[in-house]
Amino acid sequence: MRWHPKGYGGQRRDPDEVKREGWREQGVLAVSADDVRLTWPERELVRQLGERLYGKREREARHG
């Protein structure tokens, strides 16, 4: 039997589960601009919000 402190080792949680919990408990939204579950206008909105808050992504800045 192996013992791990809480949050270390053991089984990893699904990333979508972590995102869902962050939204429901703290109002923090983590979404990929390339998430296929979103429509094009929704992905574009995510991209625009990201650029407004954090600047252009590195790969976009090089080509722009």
C-alpha positions in Angstrom: 0.0 0.0 0.0 1.4 3.4 -1.0 0.4 6.6 0.7 0.3 9.9 -1.1 -0.4 13.3 0.4 -3.7 14.8 -0.8 -3.2 16.3 -4.3 0.0 14.3 -5.0 0.2 11.0 -6.8 -2.7 8.6 -7.1 -5.3 8.9 -9.9 -5.4 12.0 -12.0 -8.7 13.8 -12.5 -10.1 14.4 -16.0 -9.2 17.9 -17.2 -12.9 18.7 -18.1 -13.8 17.7 -14.6 -11.3 20.2 -13.2 -12.6 22.9 -15.5 -16.3 22.2 -14.6 -15.5 22.3 -10.9 -13.6 25.6 -11.3 -16.6 27.1 -13.1 -19.2 25.9 -10.7 -17.3 26.6 -7.5 -15.2 29.7 -8.3 -16.7 31.2 -11.5 -13.4 30.6 -13.3 -13.8 29.6 -17.0 -11.0 27.6 -18.7 -11.8 27.0 -22.4 -9.7 26.2 -25.4 -10.1 28.5 -28.4 -10.0 25.3 -30.5 -12.7 23.4 -28.6 -14.7 21.5 -31.3 -17.9 21.7 -29.1 -18.1 25.4 -29.8 -19.4 27.0 -32.9 -17.1 29.2 -35.0 -18.6 32.5 -33.5 -18.1 31.1 -30.0 -14.5 30.1 -30.7 -13.9 33.6 -32.2 -15.3 35.2 -29.1 -13.0 33.1 -26.9 -10.1 34.2 -29.1 -11.0 37.9 -28.9 -11.5 37.7 -25.1 -8.1 36.0 -24.7 -6.4 38.6 -26.9 -8.0 41.5 -25.0 -7.0 40.2 -21.6 -3.7 38.6 -22.3 -2.5 39.7 -25.8 -2.0 37.7 -29.0 -0.9 34.1 -28.7 2.7 33.6 -29.7 2.0 31.6 -32.8 -0.5 34.2 -34.0 1.8 37.1 -33.2 4.6 35.7 -35.4 2.3 35.4 -38.5 0.5 38.7 -37.9 
